[in-house]
Amino acid sequence: MKRLDLIFGERELTAMLESLEAVEVPGYTVMKHVTGRGPERVVSEDMEFTGLGANAHVIVFCEEIMLEKIKNKIEPLLNYYGGVAYVSEATPL
């Protein structure tokens, strides 16, 4: 099983979830208003009050065979709006 972590601008959350639904992912977890430090090396305190610049973090667990369909669907969004996607192994307990 694979774990796919997607981190991208919260404004694009609806488009990203629609893309995931279109390829029929088995499910996902959404965390809104995610902040952190990236290449800019700054975390803005304004994000806590306005939400501007906040990110969303979506986690998908799926079989490896589904990854190519997901990649083809979300890659245009990530390329246009920005964001990152990472795949790792996931072993159920």
C-alpha positions as CSV (number, residue, x, y, z in Angstrom):
1,M,0.0,0.0,0.0
2,K,1.1,3.6,-0.7
3,R,0.7,6.8,1.1
4,L,0.3,10.0,-1.0
5,D,0.8,13.3,0.8
6,L,-0.4,16.4,-1.1
7,I,0.4,19.9,0.2
8,F,-0.9,22.8,-1.8
9,G,-2.7,26.2,-1.4
10,E,-6.0,25.9,0.5
11,R,-7.7,27.8,-2.3
12,E,-7.2,24.9,-4.6
13,L,-8.7,22.3,-2.2
14,T,-12.0,21.9,-4.1
15,A,-10.3,21.4,-7.4
16,M,-7.9,18.9,-5.9
17,L,-10.6,16.9,-4.2
18,E,-12.7,16.9,-7.4
19,S,-9.6,15.5,-9.2
20,L,-9.2,12.7,-6.6
21,E,-12.9,11.9,-6.8
22,A,-12.7,11.7,-10.6
23,V,-10.2,8.8,-10.4
24,E,-12.2,7.2,-7.6
25,V,-9.6,7.1,-4.8
26,P,-10.8,4.9,-2.0
27,G,-10.7,7.8,0.5
28,Y,-8.7,10.6,1.8
29,T,-7.9,12.8,4.9
30,V,-8.0,16.6,4.7
31,M,-6.3,19.0,7.0
32,K,-7.0,22.6,6.4
33,H,-5.0,25.7,7.3
34,V,-1.7,23.9,7.4
35,T,1.3,26.2,7.9
36,G,5.0,25.5,7.9
37,R,8.3,26.7,6.6
38,G,9.3,26.3,3.0
39,P,12.0,27.8,0.7
40,E,11.0,31.3,1.8
41,R,12.0,30.3,5.4
42,V,9.2,32.3,6.9
43,V,5.9,31.3,8.6
44,S,3.6,34.3,8.6
45,E,1.6,34.9,11.7
46,D,-1.1,36.6,9.6
47,M,-2.1,33.1,8.3
48,E,-3.6,32.4,11.7
49,F,-6.1,35.2,11.4
50,T,-6.8,35.6,7.7
51,G,-6.0,32.2,6.2
52,L,-4.2,34.0,3.4
53,G,-1.4,31.8,2.2
54,A,-2.6,28.8,4.2
55,N,-2.1,25.3,2.8
56,A,-4.1,22.2,2.8
57,H,-2.7,18.7,3.4
58,V,-4.5,15.8,1.9
59,I,-3.4,12.2,2.6
60,V,-4.5,9.3,0.4
61,F,-3.8,5.6,1.0
62,C,-4.1,3.5,-2.1
63,E,-2.7,0.6,-4.0
64,E,0.3,1.3,-6.2
65,I,-1.6,0.6,-9.4
66,M,-3.8,3.7,-8.7
67,L,-0.9,6.1,-8.4
68,E,-0.5,6.7,-12.1
69,K,-4.1,7.6,-12.5
70,I,-3.9,10.0,-9.6
71,K,-0.6,11.5,-10.9
72,N,-2.1,12.2,-14.4
73,K,-5.1,13.9,-12.9
74,I,-3.4,16.1,-10.2
75,E,-0.1,16.9,-12.0
76,P,-1.7,19.8,-14.0
77,L,-3.0,21.3,-10.8
78,L,0.3,21.1,-9.0
79,N,2.1,22.5,-12.0
80,Y,-0.2,25.4,-12.4
81,Y,-1.0,26.4,-8.8
82,G,2.1,24.9,-7.1
83,G,2.3,22.4,-4.3
84,V,4.1,19.2,-3.6
85,A,3.2,15.5,-3.7
86,Y,5.2,12.7,-2.0
87,V,4.6,9.0,-2.1
88,S,5.8,6.6,0.6
89,E,5.2,3.1,1.7
90,A,2.4,2.4,4.1
91,T,2.0,-0.7,6.1
92,P,-1.2,-1.3,8.0
93,L,-0.8,-2.4,11.6
